[in-house]
């Protein structure tokens, strides 16, 4: 049972997330031989004020 965790900053559309899950599942199936129904994908969306790069919160970026 492949399990894929993806961390994202919030802001993508439902369609974008659906396409991401579809594409990631297809890549796992192609590269592992696991059946698609056994591939689990977990999306964790973070708020911009809960994620920082280089000491700056993403919510503070211009």
C-alpha positions in Angstrom: 0.0 0.0 0.0 1.9 3.1 -1.2 1.2 6.1 1.0 2.1 9.6 -0.4 2.1 12.7 1.8 2.1 16.1 0.1 2.5 19.3 2.0 1.2 22.4 0.2 0.6 26.1 1.0 -3.1 26.8 0.7 -4.6 28.5 -2.3 -5.0 25.9 -5.0 -8.3 25.2 -6.6 -10.3 21.9 -6.1 -9.6 21.1 -9.7 -5.8 21.6 -9.3 -5.8 19.3 -6.2 -7.9 16.6 -8.0 -5.4 16.7 -11.0 -2.5 16.5 -8.6 -3.9 13.4 -6.9 -4.7 11.8 -10.2 -1.2 12.4 -11.6 0.6 11.3 -8.4 -1.5 8.1 -8.3 -0.7 7.4 -11.9 3.1 7.9 -11.3 3.0 5.6 -8.3 1.1 2.9 -10.3 3.5 3.2 -13.2 6.7 3.1 -11.1 5.7 0.5 -8.4 3.1 -1.7 -10.1 0.7 -1.2 -7.3 -2.9 -1.1 -8.2 -4.4 2.4 -8.2 -7.0 1.4 -5.6 -4.2 0.7 -3.2 -2.4 4.1 -3.6 -3.2 6.5 -0.8 -2.5 10.3 -1.2 -2.7 12.7 1.8 -2.8 16.4 1.1 -1.9 18.7 3.9 -2.6 22.4 3.2 -0.9 24.9 5.4 -2.0 28.4 6.1 0.4 31.0 4.8 0.9 32.3 8.3 2.0 28.9 9.5 4.9 28.4 7.0 8.1 30.3 6.7 11.2 30.3 4.4 14.4 32.0 5.4 12.8 33.4 8.6 9.9 35.0 6.8 6.3 33.8 6.9 4.8 33.3 3.5 1.9 35.6 4.6 4.4 38.4 5.0 5.8 38.2 1.5 4.7 40.8 -0.9 
